[in-house]
Amino acid sequence: MIHKVGVIGLGVMGKYMFGALIADPHFEVIGSWDLDVLQCQLIQQQYPDIAIAQSAEALVSREDIELVYIATPPTTHVQYASLAIDHGKAVLCEKPLAVDIQSSRRLVEKRERAKFQMV
């Protein structure tokens, strides 16, 4: 089975994991997004077949994406993970999950309440 992935965050960790996902036959990166237009352009040059979304919302709303990998600064993890969960996506997030315990717990509880199958 091949899992279709969207990547949010194309900085150091995002690019590292991007390459690892592409090299793994179990994953297919089909879209990505970053606030930094230059990082998007660099990824597009290196991987021209992978779509660059106009926003995080546009990326996670794609029907063909099953899993969203989040490699943004920790202060944005809850925002992007919540967005992905709201769109029925599985989430792989860099650590820390959130910047405080309460936010982390709320995010885990949100995921537990979500009615979708994990990949």
C-alpha distances in whole Angstrom, upper triangle without the diagonal:
4,6,10,13,16,19,22,25,25,28,28,25,23,23,23,19,19,19,17,14,15,15,12,9,6,8,10,14,15,18,21,24,27,31,32,32,33,30,28,30,29,25,26,28,25,22,24,21,20,21,24,25,28,28,25,26,25,22,20,21,19,17,14,14,12,13,17,18,22,24,27,30,31,33,30,27,28,29,25,24,26,25,21,22,24,21,19,17,15,18,18,21,24,26,29,27,30,34,35,34,35,33,30,31,31,28,26,28,27,23,24,26,23,22,18,15,13,10
4,6,9,13,16,19,22,22,25,25,22,20,20,20,16,15,16,14,11,11,12,9,7,5,5,7,10,12,15,17,21,24,27,29,29,29,26,24,26,25,21,22,24,22,19,20,17,16,18,20,21,25,24,22,23,22,18,18,19,16,15,12,11,10,11,14,15,19,21,24,28,28,30,28,25,26,27,23,22,24,23,19,20,22,20,18,15,14,16,16,19,21,25,27,25,29,32,34,33,34,31,29,30,30,26,25,28,26,23,24,26,23,22,18,15,14,10
4,6,10,13,16,19,19,22,23,20,17,18,18,15,14,15,14,10,11,13,10,9,6,5,6,8,10,12,15,18,21,24,26,26,27,24,22,24,24,20,21,23,21,18,20,17,15,16,18,19,22,21,19,20,19,15,14,16,14,13,10,8,7,7,10,12,16,18,21,24,25,27,24,21,23,23,19,18,20,19,15,16,19,16,14,11,10,12,12,16,18,22,24,22,25,29,30,30,31,28,25,27,26,23,22,24,23,19,21,23,19,19,15,13,11,7
4,7,10,14,17,17,20,21,19,16,17,17,14,12,14,14,10,11,13,12,11,9,6,5,6,6,9,11,15,18,22,23,23,24,21,19,21,21,17,18,20,19,15,17,14,11,13,15,15,18,18,16,17,15,12,11,13,11,10,7,5,5,6,9,11,14,17,19,23,24,26,22,20,21,21,17,17,19,17,14,15,17,14,13,10,11,12,13,16,18,22,24,22,25,28,30,30,30,27,25,27,26,23,22,25,22,19,22,23,20,19,16,14,13,10
4,7,10,13,14,17,18,15,12,14,14,11,10,12,12,8,10,13,12,12,10,7,6,5,6,7,9,12,15,18,20,20,21,18,16,19,19,15,16,19,17,14,16,14,11,11,13,13,16,15,13,14,14,10,10,12,10,11,9,5,6,5,6,7,11,13,16,19,20,22,19,17,18,18,14,14,16,15,12,14,16,14,13,10,9,10,10,13,15,18,20,19,21,25,27,27,28,25,23,25,24,20,20,23,21,18,21,22,19,19,16,15,13,11
4,7,10,11,15,16,14,11,12,14,11,9,13,13,10,11,15,15,15,14,10,9,6,6,5,5,8,11,15,16,17,18,15,13,16,16,13,14,17,16,14,15,13,10,9,10,9,13,12,9,11,10,7,7,10,9,11,9,6,8,6,5,6,9,11,13,17,18,20,16,15,16,16,12,12,15,13,10,13,15,12,13,10,10,10,10,12,14,18,19,18,20,23,25,26,27,23,22,24,23,19,20,23,20,18,21,22,19,20,17,17,15,13
4,6,8,11,13,11,7,9,11,9,7,11,12,10,11,15,15,17,15,12,11,7,9,6,4,6,9,12,13,14,16,12,11,14,14,11,13,16,15,13,15,14,10,10,10,10,13,11,9,12,12,8,9,13,12,15,13,10,11,9,6,5,6,8,10,14,15,17,14,13,15,14,11,12,15,13,11,14,16,15,15,12,12,10,10,10,11,15,17,16,18,21,23,25,25,22,20,23,23,19,20,23,21,19,22,24,21,22,20,19,17,16
4,7,9,12,11,7,10,13,11,10,14,15,13,15,18,18,20,19,15,15,11,12,9,6,5,6,9,11,13,14,11,10,14,14,12,14,17,17,15,17,17,13,12,10,10,11,9,7,10,11,8,9,13,13,16,15,12,13,11,7,6,5,6,7,11,12,14,10,10,13,11,8,10,13,11,10,14,15,14,16,13,13,11,10,10,11,14,15,14,16,18,21,23,23,20,19,22,21,17,19,22,20,18,22,23,21,23,21,21,19,18
4,6,9,8,5,8,11,10,10,13,15,14,15,18,19,22,21,17,17,13,14,11,8,6,5,8,9,11,12,9,9,13,13,11,14,16,16,15,17,18,14,14,11,12,13,11,9,13,14,12,13,16,17,20,19,16,17,14,10,8,6,5,5,8,11,13,10,10,14,13,10,12,15,14,14,17,19,18,19,16,16,13,12,11,10,13,15,15,15,17,21,23,24,20,19,23,22,19,21,24,22,21,24,26,24,26,24,24,22,21
4,7,7,4,5,9,9,8,11,13,13,14,17,18,21,21,17,16,13,14,11,8,7,6,9,8,10,10,6,7,10,9,8,11,13,12,13,15,16,13,13,11,12,14,13,12,16,16,13,15,19,18,21,20,17,19,16,13,10,9,7,8,11,14,16,14,14,17,17,14,16,19,18,17,20,22,21,22,19,19,16,14,13,12,16,17,18,19,20,24,26,27,24,23,26,26,23,24,27,26,24,28,29,27,29,27,27,24,23
4,6,5,6,8,10,10,12,14,15,16,18,20,23,23,20,19,16,18,15,12,11,8,10,9,11,10,7,10,12,11,10,14,15,14,15,18,19,16,17,14,16,17,16,15,19,19,17,18,22,22,25,24,21,22,19,16,13,11,7,8,9,13,15,14,14,18,18,15,17,21,20,19,22,24,24,25,22,21,18,16,14,12,15,16,17,18,19,23,25,27,24,23,26,26,23,25,28,27,26,29,31,29,31,29,29,26,25
4,6,5,6,9,10,11,13,14,16,17,19,22,22,20,20,17,19,17,14,14,12,14,12,15,13,10,13,15,12,12,16,17,15,16,19,21,18,19,17,19,20,19,18,22,22,20,21,25,25,27,26,22,23,20,17,14,12,9,10,11,14,16,16,16,20,20,18,19,23,22,21,24,27,26,27,23,22,19,16,14,12,14,16,18,19,20,23,25,27,25,23,27,28,25,26,29,28,27,30,32,30,33,31,30,27,25
4,5,5,6,8,10,10,12,14,15,16,20,20,17,18,15,18,16,13,14,12,15,14,17,16,12,14,17,15,13,17,18,16,17,20,21,18,19,17,19,21,19,17,21,21,18,19,23,23,25,23,20,20,17,14,11,9,6,8,10,12,15,15,14,17,18,16,16,20,20,19,21,24,24,24,20,19,16,13,11,8,11,13,15,17,18,21,23,25,22,21,24,25,22,22,26,25,24,27,29,27,29,27,26,23,22
4,5,5,6,9,10,10,12,14,15,18,18,15,15,12,14,12,10,10,9,13,12,14,14,10,11,14,12,10,14,16,14,14,17,17,14,15,14,15,17,16,14,18,18,15,16,20,19,22,20,17,17,14,12,8,8,5,8,11,13,16,14,13,17,17,14,15,18,18,16,19,22,21,22,18,17,14,12,10,9,12,15,15,17,19,22,24,26,22,21,24,24,21,22,26,24,22,26,28,26,28,25,25,22,20
4,6,5,6,9,10,11,12,14,17,18,15,15,12,14,13,10,11,11,14,13,14,13,9,10,12,10,8,12,13,11,11,15,16,13,15,14,16,18,18,16,20,20,17,18,22,21,23,21,18,19,16,14,11,11,9,11,14,16,19,17,17,20,20,17,18,22,21,20,23,25,24,24,21,20,17,15,14,13,16,18,19,21,22,26,28,29,26,25,28,28,25,26,29,28,26,29,31,29,31,28,27,24,22
4,5,5,6,9,10,11,13,16,17,15,15,13,16,15,13,15,14,17,16,18,16,13,14,16,13,11,15,16,13,14,17,18,16,18,17,19,22,21,19,23,23,19,20,24,23,25,23,20,20,17,15,12,12,10,13,15,17,20,19,18,21,22,19,19,23,23,21,24,26,25,25,22,20,17,14,14,12,15,17,19,21,23,26,27,29,26,24,28,28,25,26,29,28,26,29,31,29,31,28,27,24,22
4,5,5,6,8,10,10,14,14,11,12,10,14,13,12,14,14,18,17,19,18,14,15,17,15,12,16,17,14,14,17,17,15,17,16,18,21,20,18,21,21,17,18,21,20,22,20,16,16,13,12,9,10,9,12,15,16,19,18,16,19,20,17,17,21,20,18,20,23,22,22,18,16,14,11,11,10,13,16,17,19,22,24,25,27,25,22,25,26,23,23,26,25,23,25,28,26,27,25,23,20,18
4,5,5,6,9,10,13,13,10,10,8,11,10,9,12,13,16,16,17,16,12,12,14,12,9,12,14,11,10,13,13,11,13,13,15,18,18,16,19,19,15,16,19,18,20,17,15,15,13,11,9,11,10,13,16,18,21,19,17,20,21,17,18,21,20,18,21,23,21,21,18,17,15,12,13,13,16,19,19,22,24,27,28,30,26,24,27,28,24,24,28,26,24,27,29,26,28,25,23,20,18
4,5,5,6,9,12,13,11,11,9,13,13,12,15,16,19,18,19,18,14,14,16,13,10,13,14,10,10,14,14,12,15,16,18,21,21,20,23,22,18,20,23,21,23,20,17,18,16,15,12,14,13,16,19,21,24,22,21,24,24,21,21,25,24,21,24,27,25,25,21,20,18,15,16,15,19,21,22,25,27,30,31,33,30,28,30,31,27,28,31,30,27,30,32,30,31,28,26,23,20
4,5,5,6,10,11,9,11,10,14,15,14,17,18,22,21,22,21,17,17,19,17,14,16,17,14,13,17,16,15,17,18,20,23,23,21,24,23,20,20,23,22,23,20,17,17,15,14,12,14,13,17,20,21,24,23,21,24,24,21,21,24,24,21,23,26,25,24,20,18,17,14,15,14,17,20,21,24,26,29,29,31,29,26,29,30,26,26,29,28,25,28,30,28,29,26,24,21,18
4,5,5,8,8,6,7,7,11,12,12,15,17,21,21,22,21,17,17,19,17,14,16,17,14,13,16,15,13,15,16,18,21,21,19,21,21,17,17,20,18,19,16,14,14,11,12,10,13,13,17,20,21,24,22,20,22,23,19,19,22,21,18,21,23,21,21,17,15,14,12,14,14,18,20,20,23,26,29,29,31,28,25,28,28,25,24,27,26,23,26,28,25,26,23,21,18,15
4,6,7,9,7,6,6,10,12,12,16,18,21,21,21,21,17,16,18,16,12,14,15,12,10,13,12,10,14,15,18,21,21,20,22,21,17,19,21,19,20,16,15,15,14,14,13,16,16,19,22,24,27,24,22,25,25,22,21,25,24,21,23,26,23,23,19,18,17,15,17,18,21,24,24,27,29,32,33,34,31,29,31,31,28,28,31,29,26,29,31,28,28,25,23,20,17
4,6,9,8,9,10,13,15,16,19,21,25,24,24,23,20,19,20,18,15,17,17,14,12,16,15,14,17,19,22,25,25,24,26,25,21,22,25,22,23,20,18,18,16,17,15,18,18,21,24,26,29,27,25,28,28,25,24,28,27,24,26,29,26,25,22,20,19,17,19,19,22,25,25,28,31,33,34,36,33,30,33,33,30,29,33,31,28,31,33,30,31,27,25,22,19
4,5,6,8,10,13,16,17,20,22,26,26,26,26,22,21,23,21,18,19,20,17,15,18,17,16,19,20,22,26,26,24,26,25,21,21,24,22,22,18,16,16,14,16,14,18,18,22,25,26,29,27,24,27,27,24,23,26,26,22,24,27,25,23,20,18,18,16,18,18,21,24,24,27,30,32,33,34,32,29,31,32,28,27,30,29,26,28,30,28,28,24,22,19,15
4,6,7,11,13,16,18,22,24,28,28,28,28,25,23,25,23,20,21,22,19,16,19,16,16,19,21,23,27,27,25,26,25,22,22,24,21,21,17,16,15,15,17,16,20,21,24,28,29,31,29,27,29,29,26,25,28,27,23,25,27,25,23,20,18,19,18,20,21,24,27,27,30,33,35,35,36,34,31,33,33,30,29,31,30,27,29,31,28,28,24,21,19,15
4,7,10,13,16,18,21,24,27,28,28,28,25,24,26,24,21,22,23,21,18,20,18,16,19,21,22,26,26,23,25,24,20,20,22,19,19,15,14,13,12,15,14,18,20,23,26,27,30,27,24,26,27,23,22,25,24,20,22,24,22,20,17,15,16,15,18,20,23,25,24,28,31,33,32,34,31,28,30,30,27,25,28,27,23,25,27,24,24,20,17,15,11
4,6,9,12,14,17,20,24,24,25,25,21,20,22,21,17,18,20,18,15,17,15,13,15,17,19,22,22,20,21,20,17,16,19,16,16,13,11,10,10,12,12,15,17,20,24,24,27,24,22,24,24,20,19,22,21,18,19,22,19,18,15,13,14,13,16,17,21,23,22,25,29,31,31,32,29,27,28,28,25,24,27,25,22,24,26,23,23,19,17,15,11
4,6,9,12,15,18,22,23,22,23,20,18,19,19,15,15,18,15,12,14,11,10,12,14,16,20,20,18,19,18,14,15,17,14,14,11,9,10,10,12,12,15,17,20,24,25,27,24,22,24,24,20,20,22,21,17,20,22,19,18,15,14,15,14,17,19,22,25,24,27,30,32,32,33,30,28,30,30,26,26,28,26,23,26,27,24,24,20,19,16,13
4,6,8,12,15,18,19,19,19,16,14,16,15,12,12,15,13,10,12,10,7,9,11,13,16,16,15,17,15,12,13,15,13,14,11,9,10,9,10,10,13,14,17,21,22,24,21,20,22,21,17,18,20,19,16,18,20,18,17,14,14,14,13,15,17,21,23,22,24,27,30,31,32,28,26,29,28,24,25,27,25,23,25,27,24,24,21,19,17,15
4,7,11,14,18,19,18,19,16,13,15,16,12,12,15,14,10,11,8,5,6,9,10,14,15,14,15,13,10,11,13,10,11,8,7,10,10,11,12,14,16,18,22,24,25,22,21,22,21,18,18,20,18,15,18,20,16,17,14,15,15,16,18,19,23,25,24,26,29,31,32,33,29,28,30,29,25,26,28,26,23,26,27,24,24,21,20,18,16
4,7,11,14,15,14,16,13,11,13,14,10,10,14,13,10,11,9,5,5,6,7,10,11,10,12,10,7,9,11,9,11,10,8,11,11,10,11,12,14,15,19,21,22,19,18,20,19,15,16,18,16,14,17,18,15,16,14,15,15,15,16,18,22,23,22,24,26,29,30,31,27,26,28,27,24,25,27,24,22,26,26,23,24,21,21,19,17
4,7,11,12,12,13,10,8,11,12,9,9,13,13,11,12,11,7,6,5,6,9,9,8,11,10,7,9,12,11,14,13,10,13,12,9,9,10,11,12,16,18,19,16,16,18,16,13,14,17,15,13,17,18,16,17,14,15,14,14,14,16,19,21,20,21,24,27,28,29,25,24,27,26,22,24,26,24,22,25,26,23,25,22,22,20,19
4,7,9,9,11,9,7,10,12,10,10,14,14,13,14,14,10,9,6,5,7,6,6,10,9,7,10,12,12,16,15,13,15,14,11,11,10,10,10,14,16,17,14,14,16,14,11,14,16,14,13,17,18,16,18,16,17,15,15,15,16,19,20,19,20,22,25,27,27,24,23,26,25,22,24,26,23,22,26,27,24,26,23,24,22,21
4,5,7,9,7,6,10,11,10,12,15,15,15,16,17,13,12,9,8,9,8,8,11,12,10,13,15,16,19,19,16,18,16,13,12,10,9,8,11,14,15,12,13,16,14,11,14,17,15,15,18,19,18,21,18,19,16,16,15,15,18,19,18,19,20,24,26,26,23,23,26,25,22,24,27,24,23,27,28,26,28,26,26,24,24
4,6,9,8,8,11,13,13,14,17,18,18,19,20,17,15,11,10,9,8,9,12,13,12,15,17,18,22,22,19,22,19,16,15,13,12,10,11,15,14,12,14,16,14,12,16,17,16,17,20,20,20,22,20,21,19,19,17,17,19,20,20,19,20,23,26,26,23,23,26,25,22,25,28,25,25,29,29,27,29,28,29,27,27
4,5,5,7,9,10,11,13,15,16,17,17,19,17,15,12,12,11,11,12,15,16,15,18,20,21,24,24,22,24,22,18,17,15,13,11,13,16,16,14,16,19,17,16,19,21,19,20,23,24,23,26,23,24,21,21,19,18,21,21,22,21,22,26,28,29,26,26,29,28,26,28,31,28,28,32,33,30,33,31,32,30,29
4,5,5,6,9,10,10,12,14,15,15,17,15,13,10,11,10,11,13,16,15,15,18,20,20,24,23,22,24,22,19,18,17,16,14,16,20,20,17,19,22,20,18,21,23,21,21,25,25,24,27,24,25,23,23,21,21,24,25,25,25,26,29,32,32,29,29,32,31,28,31,33,31,30,34,34,32,34,32,33,31,30
4,5,5,6,9,10,11,12,14,14,17,15,15,12,13,13,14,16,19,18,18,21,23,23,26,25,23,26,24,21,20,18,16,15,17,21,21,19,21,24,22,20,23,26,24,24,27,28,27,29,26,27,25,24,22,22,24,25,26,26,27,30,33,34,31,31,34,33,30,33,35,33,32,36,37,34,36,34,35,32,31
4,5,5,6,9,10,11,12,13,16,13,13,10,12,13,14,14,18,17,16,19,21,21,24,23,21,23,21,18,16,15,13,12,15,18,19,17,19,22,20,18,21,23,21,21,25,26,25,27,24,24,22,20,19,18,21,23,23,24,24,28,31,32,28,28,31,31,28,30,33,31,29,33,34,32,34,32,32,29,28
4,5,5,6,9,10,10,11,13,10,10,7,9,10,11,12,16,14,13,16,18,18,21,20,18,21,19,16,15,15,14,14,16,20,21,18,19,22,20,17,20,22,20,20,23,24,23,24,22,23,21,20,19,19,22,24,24,24,26,29,32,32,29,28,32,31,27,29,32,30,28,32,33,30,32,30,30,28,26
4,5,5,6,9,10,10,12,11,11,8,11,12,14,16,19,17,16,19,21,20,24,22,21,24,22,20,19,18,17,17,20,23,24,22,23,26,24,21,24,26,24,23,27,28,26,28,25,26,24,23,23,23,26,27,27,28,29,33,35,36,32,32,35,34,31,33,36,33,32,36,37,34,35,33,33,31,29
4,5,5,6,9,10,13,12,12,11,14,15,17,18,21,20,18,21,23,22,25,23,22,24,22,20,18,18,16,17,19,23,24,22,23,26,25,22,24,27,25,24,28,29,27,29,26,26,24,23,22,21,24,26,27,28,29,33,35,36,33,32,35,35,32,33,36,34,33,36,37,35,36,34,33,31,29
4,5,5,6,8,10,8,10,8,12,14,15,16,19,17,15,18,20,19,22,20,18,21,19,17,15,16,14,15,19,22,23,21,21,24,23,20,22,25,23,21,25,26,24,26,23,23,21,20,20,19,23,25,25,26,28,31,33,34,31,30,33,33,29,31,34,32,30,33,35,32,33,30,30,27,25
4,5,5,5,8,7,8,7,11,13,15,16,19,17,15,18,20,18,21,19,18,21,20,18,17,18,17,18,21,25,26,23,24,26,25,21,24,26,24,22,26,27,25,26,23,24,23,22,22,22,26,28,28,29,31,34,36,37,33,32,35,35,31,33,35,33,31,35,36,33,34,31,31,29,26
4,6,6,9,10,11,11,15,16,19,20,23,20,19,22,24,22,25,22,21,24,23,21,20,21,20,21,24,27,28,26,26,29,28,25,27,30,27,26,30,31,28,30,27,27,26,25,25,25,28,30,30,32,33,37,39,40,36,35,38,38,34,36,39,36,35,38,39,36,37,34,34,32,29
4,6,9,9,12,12,16,18,20,20,23,21,19,22,24,22,24,22,21,23,22,20,19,20,18,20,23,26,28,26,26,29,28,25,26,29,27,25,29,30,28,29,26,26,25,23,23,23,26,29,29,31,32,36,38,39,36,34,37,37,33,35,38,36,33,37,38,35,36,33,32,30,27
4,6,6,9,10,14,17,18,19,21,19,16,19,21,19,21,18,17,20,19,18,17,19,18,20,23,26,28,25,25,28,27,23,24,27,25,23,27,28,25,26,23,23,22,21,22,22,26,28,28,30,32,35,37,38,35,33,36,36,32,33,36,34,31,34,36,33,33,30,29,27,24
4,6,8,9,13,16,18,19,21,18,16,20,21,18,20,18,18,21,20,20,19,21,21,22,25,28,30,27,27,29,28,24,26,28,26,24,28,29,26,27,24,25,24,24,25,25,29,31,30,32,34,38,39,40,36,35,38,37,34,35,37,35,33,36,37,34,34,31,30,29,26
4,6,9,13,16,18,19,20,17,15,18,19,16,18,15,15,18,18,18,18,20,21,23,26,29,30,27,27,29,27,24,25,27,25,23,26,27,24,25,22,23,23,22,24,25,29,31,30,32,34,37,39,39,36,35,37,36,33,33,36,33,31,34,35,32,32,29,28,26,24
4,7,10,13,15,15,17,14,12,14,16,13,15,13,12,15,15,14,15,17,17,19,23,25,26,23,23,25,24,20,21,24,21,19,22,23,20,21,19,20,19,19,20,21,25,27,26,28,31,34,35,36,32,31,33,33,29,30,32,30,28,31,32,28,29,26,25,23,21
4,6,10,12,12,14,11,9,12,13,11,14,12,12,15,15,14,15,16,17,18,22,24,25,22,22,24,22,18,20,22,19,17,21,21,19,20,18,19,19,19,21,22,26,27,26,28,30,33,34,35,31,30,33,31,28,29,31,29,27,30,31,27,28,25,25,24,22
4,7,9,10,12,10,8,12,13,12,15,14,13,16,16,14,14,15,15,16,19,22,23,19,20,22,19,16,19,20,17,17,20,21,18,20,18,20,19,19,19,20,24,25,24,25,28,31,32,33,29,28,31,30,26,28,30,28,26,30,30,27,28,26,26,24,23
4,5,7,9,6,5,9,10,10,13,13,12,15,15,13,14,14,15,15,19,21,21,18,18,20,17,14,17,18,15,14,18,18,15,18,16,18,18,18,19,20,24,25,23,24,26,29,31,31,27,27,29,27,24,26,28,25,24,28,28,25,26,24,24,23,22
4,7,8,6,8,11,11,12,16,16,15,18,18,16,17,16,17,16,19,21,21,17,19,20,17,15,18,18,15,15,19,18,17,20,18,21,20,21,21,22,25,26,24,24,26,29,31,31,27,27,30,28,25,27,29,26,25,29,29,26,27,25,27,26,25
4,5,5,6,9,10,11,15,16,14,17,16,13,15,13,15,14,16,18,17,14,15,16,13,11,14,15,11,12,16,15,14,17,16,18,17,18,18,19,22,23,21,21,23,26,28,27,23,24,26,24,21,24,25,22,22,26,26,23,24,23,25,24,23
4,5,5,6,8,10,14,15,12,14,13,10,11,10,12,11,14,16,15,11,12,13,10,7,10,11,8,9,13,12,11,14,13,15,13,15,14,16,19,20,18,18,20,23,24,24,20,20,23,21,18,20,22,19,18,22,22,20,21,20,21,20,20
4,5,5,6,9,12,14,12,14,14,11,14,13,15,15,17,18,17,14,14,14,11,9,11,11,7,8,11,10,9,12,12,15,14,16,16,19,21,22,19,19,22,24,25,24,21,21,23,20,18,20,21,18,18,21,21,18,19,18,20,20,20
4,6,5,7,10,12,11,14,14,12,15,15,17,17,20,21,20,17,17,17,14,12,14,14,10,11,14,13,11,14,13,16,16,18,18,21,24,24,22,23,25,27,29,28,24,24,26,24,21,23,24,21,20,24,23,20,21,20,21,21,21
4,6,6,9,10,8,11,11,9,11,12,14,15,18,19,19,16,15,16,14,11,12,13,10,9,13,13,10,12,11,13,13,15,15,18,21,22,20,21,24,26,27,27,23,23,25,23,20,22,23,20,19,22,22,19,20,18,19,18,18
4,5,8,9,7,9,9,7,10,11,14,15,18,18,19,15,14,14,12,9,10,10,7,6,9,9,7,9,7,10,10,13,14,17,20,21,18,19,22,24,25,24,21,20,22,20,17,18,20,17,15,19,19,15,16,15,16,15,15
4,6,9,8,10,11,11,14,15,18,18,21,22,22,18,17,17,15,12,13,12,9,8,10,9,6,9,9,12,13,16,18,21,23,24,21,22,25,27,28,27,23,23,24,22,19,20,21,18,17,20,19,16,16,15,16,17,17
4,5,6,9,11,11,14,16,19,20,23,24,24,20,19,20,17,14,15,15,12,10,13,12,9,10,10,13,14,17,19,21,25,26,23,25,28,30,30,30,26,25,27,25,22,23,24,21,19,22,22,18,18,16,17,17,16
4,6,8,11,12,16,18,21,22,26,26,27,23,22,21,20,17,17,17,14,12,13,13,9,10,10,13,15,18,20,23,26,27,25,26,30,31,32,31,27,27,27,26,22,23,24,21,19,21,21,17,16,14,14,15,14
4,6,9,11,14,17,20,22,25,26,27,24,22,22,21,18,17,18,16,13,15,15,12,11,10,12,15,17,19,22,26,27,25,27,30,32,32,32,29,27,28,27,23,24,25,22,20,22,22,19,18,15,15,15,13
4,6,7,11,13,16,18,22,23,24,20,18,19,18,14,14,15,13,10,12,13,10,10,7,9,11,13,15,18,22,23,21,23,26,28,29,28,25,24,25,24,20,21,22,20,17,20,20,17,17,13,13,12,11
4,7,10,13,17,19,22,22,23,20,18,18,18,15,13,15,13,10,11,12,10,8,5,6,9,11,14,17,20,22,19,22,25,27,27,27,24,22,23,22,18,18,20,18,15,17,18,14,14,11,10,9,7
4,7,10,13,16,19,19,20,17,15,16,16,12,11,13,12,8,10,12,10,9,5,5,6,7,10,14,17,18,16,19,22,24,24,24,21,19,21,20,16,16,18,16,13,16,17,14,15,12,11,9,7
4,6,10,12,15,15,17,14,12,13,13,9,8,11,10,7,9,12,10,10,7,6,5,6,8,11,14,16,14,16,19,22,22,22,19,17,19,19,15,15,18,16,13,17,18,15,17,14,14,12,11
4,7,9,13,13,15,13,10,13,13,10,9,12,12,9,12,15,14,14,10,9,6,5,6,8,12,13,12,15,18,20,21,22,19,17,19,19,15,16,19,17,15,18,20,18,19,17,16,14,13
4,6,9,10,12,9,7,10,10,7,7,11,11,10,12,15,14,15,12,11,7,6,5,6,10,11,10,12,14,17,18,19,16,15,18,17,14,15,18,17,15,18,20,18,21,19,19,16,16
4,7,8,11,9,8,12,12,10,11,14,14,13,16,18,18,19,16,14,11,9,7,6,9,10,11,12,14,17,19,21,17,16,19,20,16,18,21,20,18,22,24,22,24,23,22,19,19
4,6,8,6,7,10,10,9,11,14,14,14,16,18,19,20,17,16,13,12,9,8,10,11,11,11,12,16,18,19,16,16,19,19,16,18,21,20,19,23,24,23,25,24,24,22,22
4,6,6,7,10,11,11,12,15,16,16,18,20,21,22,20,19,15,14,11,9,9,9,10,10,10,14,16,18,15,15,18,18,16,18,21,21,20,24,25,24,27,26,27,24,24
4,5,5,8,10,10,11,13,15,16,17,19,21,21,19,18,14,13,9,8,7,6,7,6,6,10,13,14,11,11,15,15,13,15,18,18,18,21,23,22,26,25,25,23,24
4,6,7,8,10,11,13,14,16,17,19,20,22,20,20,16,16,12,11,11,9,9,7,6,10,13,13,10,11,15,15,13,16,18,18,18,21,23,22,26,26,27,25,26
4,6,5,6,8,10,11,12,14,15,17,19,17,17,14,14,11,11,11,11,9,8,9,12,15,15,11,12,15,14,12,15,18,16,17,20,21,20,23,23,24,22,23
4,5,5,6,8,10,11,12,14,15,16,14,14,10,10,7,8,9,8,6,6,8,11,13,13,10,9,13,12,10,12,15,14,14,17,18,18,21,20,21,19,20
4,6,5,6,8,10,10,12,14,15,14,14,11,12,9,11,11,10,7,6,9,10,12,11,7,8,10,9,7,10,12,11,11,15,16,15,19,19,20,18,20
4,6,5,6,9,10,11,13,15,14,14,12,13,11,13,14,13,11,9,12,13,15,14,10,11,14,12,9,13,14,12,13,17,17,16,19,19,21,20,21
4,5,5,6,9,10,11,13,11,12,9,11,9,12,13,13,11,11,13,16,17,17,13,13,15,14,11,13,15,13,13,16,17,15,18,17,19,17,18
4,5,5,6,9,10,11,9,9,6,8,7,11,12,12,9,10,13,15,15,15,11,11,13,11,8,10,12,10,9,13,14,12,15,15,16,14,15
4,5,5,6,9,10,10,11,9,12,11,14,15,15,11,11,14,15,16,14,11,11,12,10,7,10,11,8,8,12,12,10,14,14,16,15,17
4,6,5,6,9,9,11,10,13,13,16,17,17,14,14,17,19,19,18,14,15,16,14,11,13,14,11,11,15,14,12,14,14,16,16,17
4,5,5,6,5,7,7,10,11,14,16,17,14,15,18,20,20,19,16,15,17,15,11,13,14,11,10,13,14,11,13,12,13,12,14
4,5,5,5,7,7,11,12,16,17,17,14,15,18,19,19,18,15,14,14,12,9,10,11,8,6,10,10,7,10,9,11,11,13
4,6,8,10,11,15,15,19,20,20,17,17,20,21,21,19,16,16,16,14,11,13,13,9,9,12,11,8,10,10,13,14,16
4,6,9,11,14,16,19,21,22,18,19,23,24,24,22,19,19,19,17,14,15,16,12,11,14,13,10,11,10,12,13,14
4,7,9,13,15,19,21,22,18,20,23,24,24,22,20,18,19,17,14,14,15,11,9,12,11,8,8,6,8,9,11
4,6,10,12,16,18,19,16,18,22,23,23,22,19,18,18,17,14,14,15,12,10,13,13,10,10,8,9,8,9
4,7,10,14,16,17,14,17,20,22,21,21,18,16,17,16,13,12,14,12,9,11,13,10,11,9,8,6,7
4,6,10,12,13,11,13,17,18,18,19,16,13,15,15,11,11,14,12,9,12,14,12,14,12,12,9,9
4,7,10,11,10,13,16,18,18,19,16,14,16,16,13,12,16,15,12,15,17,15,17,15,14,11,11
4,6,8,6,10,13,15,15,17,14,12,14,15,12,12,15,15,13,16,18,17,19,18,17,14,14
4,6,7,10,12,14,15,17,15,13,16,17,14,14,18,18,16,19,21,20,23,21,21,18,17
3,5,8,9,12,12,15,13,11,14,16,13,14,17,18,17,19,22,21,24,23,23,19,20
4,5,7,9,10,13,11,9,12,14,12,13,16,17,16,18,21,21,24,24,24,21,21
4,7,9,9,11,8,6,9,11,8,9,13,13,13,15,17,17,21,20,20,18,19
4,6,7,9,6,5,9,10,8,10,13,13,14,16,18,19,22,22,23,21,22
4,7,9,7,8,11,12,12,14,16,16,17,20,21,22,26,26,27,24,26
4,6,6,6,9,10,11,13,14,16,17,19,20,22,25,26,27,25,27
4,6,5,6,9,10,11,12,14,15,16,18,20,24,24,25,23,26
4,5,5,6,9,10,10,12,14,15,16,18,22,23,25,23,26
4,5,5,6,9,10,10,12,14,15,17,20,21,23,21,24
4,5,5,6,9,10,11,12,14,16,19,20,21,19,21
4,5,5,6,9,10,10,12,14,18,19,20,19,21
4,6,5,6,9,10,11,12,16,18,19,18,21
4,5,5,6,9,10,11,14,15,17,15,18
4,5,5,6,9,10,13,14,15,14,16
4,5,5,6,9,12,14,15,15,18
4,5,5,6,10,12,14,14,17
4,5,5,8,9,11,10,13
4,6,8,10,11,11,14
4,6,9,12,13,16
4,6,9,10,14
4,7,10,13
4,7,10
4,6
4
